Amino acid sequence: MGRATTTHRIVEYWTDKGTHVIFPVERNEEVDRMSDEQLISRFGDPEDGVVTRVVR
């Protein structure tokens, strides 16, 4: 899991376009069970490019 606070998970990754993406997701039981890759798939923007590296 990436970084987290008591209220949010912070997801961070790089794409094939050289884009560095960081976004918060409000925590709940479902979000806490998901991997960073699942969160990126669900909440990430495909226009940013293909994920090449997830920052842990």
Stockholm file with secondary structure:
# STOCKHOLM 1.0

chainA/1-56         MGRATTTHRIVEYWTDKGTHVIFPVERNEEVDRMSDEQLISRFGDPEDGVVTRVVR
#=GR chainA/1-56 SS CCCBCSSEEEEEEEETTCCEEEEEEECCHHHHHSCHHHHHHHHSCGGGCCEEEECC
#=GC SS_cons        CCCBCSSEEEEEEEETTCCEEEEEEECCHHHHHSCHHHHHHHHSCGGGCCEEEECC
//
